[in-house]
Amino acid sequence: MHLASSLETVVAAAEHHGNVALETLPYGIVALGIFAVLGMIVASYRNVANRHADRGSRSGDHQH
């Protein structure tokens, strides 16, 4: 009887689920927000080498 009651509980729990896409939507929104913040951080480092080009050639680049 224990197996039958467990199976009945599993079936009843499966029937109560609504739209799975709406249940997982917050995870997508959080992931999109994290990627947007990381993208802004990466974009903030654009052109850094050109801003510091007048400091000399410490990196071994020879300017002719």
Secondary structure by P-SEA (a helix, b strand, c coil): caaaaaaaaaaaaaaacccccccaaaaaaaaaaaaaaaaaaaaaaccccccccccccccccccc
